[in-house]
Amino acid sequence: MDHERCEGGIECAPHDRRARLSRLLFVLAVYILLLPQLLSAQPFDLNRVRSAVVRVVADHGSVIGSGSVVALSGRRAYILTAYHVIRNDWERGNTRLKLELSPEGTAEAIISKDRIAVQDDLAVLVADNLPAPGPSQISWGSSAAVRETDRVWAIGHPIGGPGWVVSEGTVGRRTGGKIYFSGTAVNPGNSGGPLVDAQGRLVGLIPEISGSLGAALEADMIWPVIRDWLPAGVSPTPSPTVAATQPQPAFDFPGGSKRIYSADFSTWPKHETDAGSVKLGFGNSYILEPSSNTWIGPGRSIDISPIENDFVFDVRFQVERRSPSAALTFGLTGGGTDAEAVDVFFEVWDEGNVTYSLSKGRVRSGGALAVPHGITEETIAEREQLPSALQNQDWSKGGKLTLKREGGRMQFFVNESFVKEFSVSRFPVTKIGLGAAFKSRVVVTSIEARVKD
């Protein structure tokens, strides 16, 4: 008698195989009967939204996820997905993935380190030479407009499903940067796909699947990251609601803040070397006067009482001389042998040419290391130009750099104007780093920290 192997290595009798086949056919028949209802119950243009959702085939086909086309530029598409979908490929050095387009067609996507946020579980893939007619671009909605009991739809390519699937749910609550919803099946393979509202606008991204209650990262939390990852002239399509709910971030906390730290430069190290001098100026200012491209500063980070809450750090300075350039660096570091760190590099090159760099990393010490050693783990911005409105400043009369941490986000401001936002952990800040480079004279007039009042 013909037998086959069942689970656990035991043999299946023919009637067992027939029973399993019958159950499979029953499930498939129910799905086919319900599919027209699923496809006809959406209030938005289903074909347009479906065309903006792709199937991500990662790790040589062993990992399946979903993604949304958030921007198009000619035959190039920018696809938003979850980082964990492409994690294995990225860690193994494979930067090329396969995309399956809806309703048909394939494309190759590229993973770039400049469009990955590991902590936020976000990634944007770039696909070139898209087949005609190609995918559409999903509309970006506002998660701030989502209310309890609103209907939402998860769209993606669940593993084992017949291509793409649309599932309706009901919003239960919004908290912690996520939208929680029930009544819809969200399965492995939906990861990285969109959650859309009744107008077919993306209001959330499905993260790694866990538990029976559906959850999606709020679109408003993702928007600043995606906006910064796209090149000039290329952007998602925001709805009017998004434009109204995305005000310019404020450099201070709503309701105000109170100062908890102010640098007493009279206690900071002052020294002279062949590379320049560090000295105390009039009015308790800190003068950094490099004589070459070599960075100079206090020499070691300055210890402060730990700041664990949300904060605003301000550095006020004046560039009194540059020949032809001047650079100022400011960093915040945690404590311990493997401390987290955030660093700002601010560079005045010449008139109308001011750039900044931002990086996250760690400062490692102990063991065989004679002195603490800084390691950059993620470059947020590298010598990017300041917005044009900030370029033509008279830096000899003063400037201000601000780092504001609120929740899992940090924002960078120059002269109280918003410049950049990025994700950061809530590490306790215990040290301040300061330095200057190039033949210049940079006077730091104050450093202070504030917390919510």
Secondary structure as a PSIPRED ss2 file (coil, helix, strand):
# PSIPRED VFORMAT (PSIPRED V4.0)

   1 M C   1.000  0.000  0.000
   2 D C   1.000  0.000  0.000
   3 H C   1.000  0.000  0.000
   4 E E   0.000  0.000  1.000
   5 R E   0.000  0.000  1.000
   6 C C   1.000  0.000  0.000
   7 E H   0.000  1.000  0.000
   8 G H   0.000  1.000  0.000
   9 G H   0.000  1.000  0.000
  10 I C   1.000  0.000  0.000
  11 E E   0.000  0.000  1.000
  12 C E   0.000  0.000  1.000
  13 A C   1.000  0.000  0.000
  14 P H   0.000  1.000  0.000
  15 H H   0.000  1.000  0.000
  16 D H   0.000  1.000  0.000
  17 R H   0.000  1.000  0.000
  18 R H   0.000  1.000  0.000
  19 A H   0.000  1.000  0.000
  20 R H   0.000  1.000  0.000
  21 L H   0.000  1.000  0.000
  22 S H   0.000  1.000  0.000
  23 R H   0.000  1.000  0.000
  24 L H   0.000  1.000  0.000
  25 L H   0.000  1.000  0.000
  26 F H   0.000  1.000  0.000
  27 V H   0.000  1.000  0.000
  28 L H   0.000  1.000  0.000
  29 A H   0.000  1.000  0.000
  30 V H   0.000  1.000  0.000
  31 Y H   0.000  1.000  0.000
  32 I H   0.000  1.000  0.000
  33 L H   0.000  1.000  0.000
  34 L H   0.000  1.000  0.000
  35 L H   0.000  1.000  0.000
  36 P H   0.000  1.000  0.000
  37 Q H   0.000  1.000  0.000
  38 L H   0.000  1.000  0.000
  39 L H   0.000  1.000  0.000
  40 S H   0.000  1.000  0.000
  41 A C   1.000  0.000  0.000
  42 Q C   1.000  0.000  0.000
  43 P C   1.000  0.000  0.000
  44 F C   1.000  0.000  0.000
  45 D C   1.000  0.000  0.000
  46 L H   0.000  1.000  0.000
  47 N H   0.000  1.000  0.000
  48 R H   0.000  1.000  0.000
  49 V H   0.000  1.000  0.000
  50 R H   0.000  1.000  0.000
  51 S H   0.000  1.000  0.000
  52 A C   1.000  0.000  0.000
  53 V E   0.000  0.000  1.000
  54 V E   0.000  0.000  1.000
  55 R E   0.000  0.000  1.000
  56 V E   0.000  0.000  1.000
  57 V E   0.000  0.000  1.000
  58 A E   0.000  0.000  1.000
  59 D H   0.000  1.000  0.000
  60 H H   0.000  1.000  0.000
  61 G H   0.000  1.000  0.000
  62 S C   1.000  0.000  0.000
  63 V E   0.000  0.000  1.000
  64 I E   0.000  0.000  1.000
  65 G E   0.000  0.000  1.000
  66 S E   0.000  0.000  1.000
  67 G E   0.000  0.000  1.000
  68 S E   0.000  0.000  1.000
  69 V E   0.000  0.000  1.000
  70 V E   0.000  0.000  1.000
  71 A E   0.000  0.000  1.000
  72 L E   0.000  0.000  1.000
  73 S E   0.000  0.000  1.000
  74 G C   1.000  0.000  0.000
  75 R C   1.000  0.000  0.000
  76 R E   0.000  0.000  1.000
  77 A E   0.000  0.000  1.000
  78 Y E   0.000  0.000  1.000
  79 I E   0.000  0.000  1.000
  80 L E   0.000  0.000  1.000
  81 T E   0.000  0.000  1.000
  82 A C   1.000  0.000  0.000
  83 Y H   0.000  1.000  0.000
  84 H H   0.000  1.000  0.000
  85 V H   0.000  1.000  0.000
  86 I H   0.000  1.000  0.000
  87 R H   0.000  1.000  0.000
  88 N H   0.000  1.000  0.000
  89 D H   0.000  1.000  0.000
  90 W H   0.000  1.000  0.000
  91 E H   0.000  1.000  0.000
  92 R C   1.000  0.000  0.000
  93 G C   1.000  0.000  0.000
  94 N C   1.000  0.000  0.000
  95 T C   1.000  0.000  0.000
  96 R E   0.000  0.000  1.000
  97 L E   0.000  0.000  1.000
  98 K E   0.000  0.000  1.000
  99 L E   0.000  0.000  1.000
 100 E E   0.000  0.000  1.000
 101 L C   1.000  0.000  0.000
 102 S C   1.000  0.000  0.000
 103 P C   1.000  0.000  0.000
 104 E C   1.000  0.000  0.000
 105 G C   1.000  0.000  0.000
 106 T E   0.000  0.000  1.000
 107 A E   0.000  0.000  1.000
 108 E E   0.000  0.000  1.000
 109 A E   0.000  0.000  1.000
 110 I E   0.000  0.000  1.000
 111 I C   1.000  0.000  0.000
 112 S C   1.000  0.000  0.000
 113 K H   0.000  1.000  0.000
 114 D H   0.000  1.000  0.000
 115 R H   0.000  1.000  0.000
 116 I E   0.000  0.000  1.000
 117 A E   0.000  0.000  1.000
 118 V C   1.000  0.000  0.000
 119 Q C   1.000  0.000  0.000
 120 D C   1.000  0.000  0.000
 121 D C   1.000  0.000  0.000
 122 L E   0.000  0.000  1.000
 123 A E   0.000  0.000  1.000
 124 V E   0.000  0.000  1.000
 125 L E   0.000  0.000  1.000
 126 V E   0.000  0.000  1.000
 127 A E   0.000  0.000  1.000
 128 D C   1.000  0.000  0.000
 129 N C   1.000  0.000  0.000
 130 L C   1.000  0.000  0.000
 131 P C   1.000  0.000  0.000
 132 A C   1.000  0.000  0.000
 133 P C   1.000  0.000  0.000
 134 G C   1.000  0.000  0.000
 135 P C   1.000  0.000  0.000
 136 S C   1.000  0.000  0.000
 137 Q C   1.000  0.000  0.000
 138 I C   1.000  0.000  0.000
 139 S E   0.000  0.000  1.000
 140 W E   0.000  0.000  1.000
 141 G C   1.000  0.000  0.000
 142 S C   1.000  0.000  0.000
 143 S H   0.000  1.000  0.000
 144 A H   0.000  1.000  0.000
 145 A H   0.000  1.000  0.000
 146 V C   1.000  0.000  0.000
 147 R C   1.000  0.000  0.000
 148 E C   1.000  0.000  0.000
 149 T C   1.000  0.000  0.000
 150 D C   1.000  0.000  0.000
 151 R E   0.000  0.000  1.000
 152 V E   0.000  0.000  1.000
 153 W E   0.000  0.000  1.000
 154 A E   0.000  0.000  1.000
 155 I E   0.000  0.000  1.000
 156 G E   0.000  0.000  1.000
 157 H C   1.000  0.000  0.000
 158 P C   1.000  0.000  0.000
 159 I C   1.000  0.000  0.000
 160 G C   1.000  0.000  0.000
 161 G C   1.000  0.000  0.000
 162 P C   1.000  0.000  0.000
 163 G C   1.000  0.000  0.000
 164 W C   1.000  0.000  0.000
 165 V E   0.000  0.000  1.000
 166 V E   0.000  0.000  1.000
 167 S E   0.000  0.000  1.000
 168 E E   0.000  0.000  1.000
 169 G E   0.000  0.000  1.000
 170 T E   0.000  0.000  1.000
 171 V E   0.000  0.000  1.000
 172 G E   0.000  0.000  1.000
 173 R E   0.000  0.000  1.000
 174 R E   0.000  0.000  1.000
 175 T E   0.000  0.000  1.000
 176 G C   1.000  0.000  0.000
 177 G C   1.000  0.000  0.000
 178 K E   0.000  0.000  1.000
 179 I E   0.000  0.000  1.000
 180 Y E   0.000  0.000  1.000
 181 F E   0.000  0.000  1.000
 182 S E   0.000  0.000  1.000
 183 G C   1.000  0.000  0.000
 184 T C   1.000  0.000  0.000
 185 A C   1.000  0.000  0.000
 186 V C   1.000  0.000  0.000
 187 N C   1.000  0.000  0.000
 188 P C   1.000  0.000  0.000
 189 G C   1.000  0.000  0.000
 190 N C   1.000  0.000  0.000
 191 S C   1.000  0.000  0.000
 192 G C   1.000  0.000  0.000
 193 G C   1.000  0.000  0.000
 194 P E   0.000  0.000  1.000
 195 L E   0.000  0.000  1.000
 196 V E   0.000  0.000  1.000
 197 D C   1.000  0.000  0.000
 198 A C   1.000  0.000  0.000
 199 Q C   1.000  0.000  0.000
 200 G C   1.000  0.000  0.000
 201 R E   0.000  0.000  1.000
 202 L E   0.000  0.000  1.000
 203 V E   0.000  0.000  1.000
 204 G E   0.000  0.000  1.000
 205 L E   0.000  0.000  1.000
 206 I C   1.000  0.000  0.000
 207 P C   1.000  0.000  0.000
 208 E C   1.000  0.000  0.000
 209 I C   1.000  0.000  0.000
 210 S C   1.000  0.000  0.000
 211 G C   1.000  0.000  0.000
 212 S C   1.000  0.000  0.000
 213 L C   1.000  0.000  0.000
 214 G E   0.000  0.000  1.000
 215 A E   0.000  0.000  1.000
 216 A E   0.000  0.000  1.000
 217 L E   0.000  0.000  1.000
 218 E E   0.000  0.000  1.000
 219 A H   0.000  1.000  0.000
 220 D H   0.000  1.000  0.000
 221 M H   0.000  1.000  0.000
 222 I H   0.000  1.000  0.000
 223 W H   0.000  1.000  0.000
 224 P H   0.000  1.000  0.000
 225 V H   0.000  1.000  0.000
 226 I H   0.000  1.000  0.000
 227 R H   0.000  1.000  0.000
 228 D H   0.000  1.000  0.000
 229 W H   0.000  1.000  0.000
 230 L C   1.000  0.000  0.000
 231 P C   1.000  0.000  0.000
 232 A C   1.000  0.000  0.000
 233 G C   1.000  0.000  0.000
 234 V C   1.000  0.000  0.000
 235 S C   1.000  0.000  0.000
 236 P C   1.000  0.000  0.000
 237 T E   0.000  0.000  1.000
 238 P E   0.000  0.000  1.000
 239 S C   1.000  0.000  0.000
 240 P H   0.000  1.000  0.000
 241 T H   0.000  1.000  0.000
 242 V H   0.000  1.000  0.000
 243 A H   0.000  1.000  0.000
 244 A H   0.000  1.000  0.000
 245 T H   0.000  1.000  0.000
 246 Q C   1.000  0.000  0.000
 247 P C   1.000  0.000  0.000
 248 Q C   1.000  0.000  0.000
 249 P C   1.000  0.000  0.000
 250 A C   1.000  0.000  0.000
 251 F C   1.000  0.000  0.000
 252 D C   1.000  0.000  0.000
 253 F C   1.000  0.000  0.000
 254 P C   1.000  0.000  0.000
 255 G C   1.000  0.000  0.000
 256 G C   1.000  0.000  0.000
 257 S E   0.000  0.000  1.000
 258 K E   0.000  0.000  1.000
 259 R E   0.000  0.000  1.000
 260 I E   0.000  0.000  1.000
 261 Y E   0.000  0.000  1.000
 262 S E   0.000  0.000  1.000
 263 A C   1.000  0.000  0.000
 264 D C   1.000  0.000  0.000
 265 F H   0.000  1.000  0.000
 266 S H   0.000  1.000  0.000
 267 T H   0.000  1.000  0.000
 268 W C   1.000  0.000  0.000
 269 P C   1.000  0.000  0.000
 270 K C   1.000  0.000  0.000
 271 H E   0.000  0.000  1.000
 272 E E   0.000  0.000  1.000
 273 T E   0.000  0.000  1.000
 274 D C   1.000  0.000  0.000
 275 A C   1.000  0.000  0.000
 276 G E   0.000  0.000  1.000
 277 S E   0.000  0.000  1.000
 278 V E   0.000  0.000  1.000
 279 K E   0.000  0.000  1.000
 280 L E   0.000  0.000  1.000
 281 G C   1.000  0.000  0.000
 282 F C   1.000  0.000  0.000
 283 G C   1.000  0.000  0.000
 284 N C   1.000  0.000  0.000
 285 S C   1.000  0.000  0.000
 286 Y E   0.000  0.000  1.000
 287 I E   0.000  0.000  1.000
 288 L E   0.000  0.000  1.000
 289 E E   0.000  0.000  1.000
 290 P E   0.000  0.000  1.000
 291 S C   1.000  0.000  0.000
 292 S C   1.000  0.000  0.000
 293 N C   1.000  0.000  0.000
 294 T C   1.000  0.000  0.000
 295 W C   1.000  0.000  0.000
 296 I E   0.000  0.000  1.000
 297 G C   1.000  0.000  0.000
 298 P C   1.000  0.000  0.000
 299 G C   1.000  0.000  0.000
 300 R C   1.000  0.000  0.000
 301 S C   1.000  0.000  0.000
 302 I E   0.000  0.000  1.000
 303 D E   0.000  0.000  1.000
 304 I E   0.000  0.000  1.000
 305 S E   0.000  0.000  1.000
 306 P E   0.000  0.000  1.000
 307 I E   0.000  0.000  1.000
 308 E C   1.000  0.000  0.000
 309 N C   1.000  0.000  0.000
 310 D C   1.000  0.000  0.000
 311 F E   0.000  0.000  1.000
 312 V E   0.000  0.000  1.000
 313 F E   0.000  0.000  1.000
 314 D E   0.000  0.000  1.000
 315 V E   0.000  0.000  1.000
 316 R E   0.000  0.000  1.000
 317 F E   0.000  0.000  1.000
 318 Q E   0.000  0.000  1.000
 319 V E   0.000  0.000  1.000
 320 E E   0.000  0.000  1.000
 321 R E   0.000  0.000  1.000
 322 R E   0.000  0.000  1.000
 323 S C   1.000  0.000  0.000
 324 P C   1.000  0.000  0.000
 325 S C   1.000  0.000  0.000
 326 A E   0.000  0.000  1.000
 327 A E   0.000  0.000  1.000
 328 L E   0.000  0.000  1.000
 329 T E   0.000  0.000  1.000
 330 F E   0.000  0.000  1.000
 331 G E   0.000  0.000  1.000
 332 L E   0.000  0.000  1.000
 333 T E   0.000  0.000  1.000
 334 G C   1.000  0.000  0.000
 335 G C   1.000  0.000  0.000
 336 G C   1.000  0.000  0.000
 337 T C   1.000  0.000  0.000
 338 D E   0.000  0.000  1.000
 339 A E   0.000  0.000  1.000
 340 E E   0.000  0.000  1.000
 341 A E   0.000  0.000  1.000
 342 V E   0.000  0.000  1.000
 343 D E   0.000  0.000  1.000
 344 V E   0.000  0.000  1.000
 345 F E   0.000  0.000  1.000
 346 F E   0.000  0.000  1.000
 347 E E   0.000  0.000  1.000
 348 V E   0.000  0.000  1.000
 349 W E   0.000  0.000  1.000
 350 D E   0.000  0.000  1.000
 351 E C   1.000  0.000  0.000
 352 G C   1.000  0.000  0.000
 353 N E   0.000  0.000  1.000
 354 V E   0.000  0.000  1.000
 355 T E   0.000  0.000  1.000
 356 Y E   0.000  0.000  1.000
 357 S E   0.000  0.000  1.000
 358 L E   0.000  0.000  1.000
 359 S E   0.000  0.000  1.000
 360 K E   0.000  0.000  1.000
 361 G E   0.000  0.000  1.000
 362 R E   0.000  0.000  1.000
 363 V E   0.000  0.000  1.000
 364 R E   0.000  0.000  1.000
 365 S E   0.000  0.000  1.000
 366 G E   0.000  0.000  1.000
 367 G C   1.000  0.000  0.000
 368 A C   1.000  0.000  0.000
 369 L E   0.000  0.000  1.000
 370 A E   0.000  0.000  1.000
 371 V E   0.000  0.000  1.000
 372 P E   0.000  0.000  1.000
 373 H E   0.000  0.000  1.000
 374 G E   0.000  0.000  1.000
 375 I E   0.000  0.000  1.000
 376 T E   0.000  0.000  1.000
 377 E E   0.000  0.000  1.000
 378 E E   0.000  0.000  1.000
 379 T E   0.000  0.000  1.000
 380 I E   0.000  0.000  1.000
 381 A E   0.000  0.000  1.000
 382 E E   0.000  0.000  1.000
 383 R E   0.000  0.000  1.000
 384 E E   0.000  0.000  1.000
 385 Q E   0.000  0.000  1.000
 386 L C   1.000  0.000  0.000
 387 P C   1.000  0.000  0.000
 388 S H   0.000  1.000  0.000
 389 A H   0.000  1.000  0.000
 390 L H   0.000  1.000  0.000
 391 Q H   0.000  1.000  0.000
 392 N C   1.000  0.000  0.000
 393 Q C   1.000  0.000  0.000
 394 D C   1.000  0.000  0.000
 395 W H   0.000  1.000  0.000
 396 S H   0.000  1.000  0.000
 397 K H   0.000  1.000  0.000
 398 G C   1.000  0.000  0.000
 399 G E   0.000  0.000  1.000
 400 K E   0.000  0.000  1.000
 401 L E   0.000  0.000  1.000
 402 T E   0.000  0.000  1.000
 403 L E   0.000  0.000  1.000
 404 K E   0.000  0.000  1.000
 405 R E   0.000  0.000  1.000
 406 E E   0.000  0.000  1.000
 407 G C   1.000  0.000  0.000
 408 G C   1.000  0.000  0.000
 409 R E   0.000  0.000  1.000
 410 M E   0.000  0.000  1.000
 411 Q E   0.000  0.000  1.000
 412 F E   0.000  0.000  1.000
 413 F E   0.000  0.000  1.000
 414 V E   0.000  0.000  1.000
 415 N C   1.000  0.000  0.000
 416 E C   1.000  0.000  0.000
 417 S E   0.000  0.000  1.000
 418 F E   0.000  0.000  1.000
 419 V E   0.000  0.000  1.000
 420 K E   0.000  0.000  1.000
 421 E E   0.000  0.000  1.000
 422 F E   0.000  0.000  1.000
 423 S E   0.000  0.000  1.000
 424 V C   1.000  0.000  0.000
 425 S C   1.000  0.000  0.000
 426 R C   1.000  0.000  0.000
 427 F C   1.000  0.000  0.000
 428 P C   1.000  0.000  0.000
 429 V E   0.000  0.000  1.000
 430 T E   0.000  0.000  1.000
 431 K E   0.000  0.000  1.000
 432 I E   0.000  0.000  1.000
 433 G E   0.000  0.000  1.000
 434 L E   0.000  0.000  1.000
 435 G E   0.000  0.000  1.000
 436 A E   0.000  0.000  1.000
 437 A E   0.000  0.000  1.000
 438 F C   1.000  0.000  0.000
 439 K C   1.000  0.000  0.000
 440 S E   0.000  0.000  1.000
 441 R E   0.000  0.000  1.000
 442 V E   0.000  0.000  1.000
 443 V E   0.000  0.000  1.000
 444 V E   0.000  0.000  1.000
 445 T E   0.000  0.000  1.000
 446 S E   0.000  0.000  1.000
 447 I E   0.000  0.000  1.000
 448 E E   0.000  0.000  1.000
 449 A E   0.000  0.000  1.000
 450 R E   0.000  0.000  1.000
 451 V E   0.000  0.000  1.000
 452 K E   0.000  0.000  1.000
 453 D C   1.000  0.000  0.000
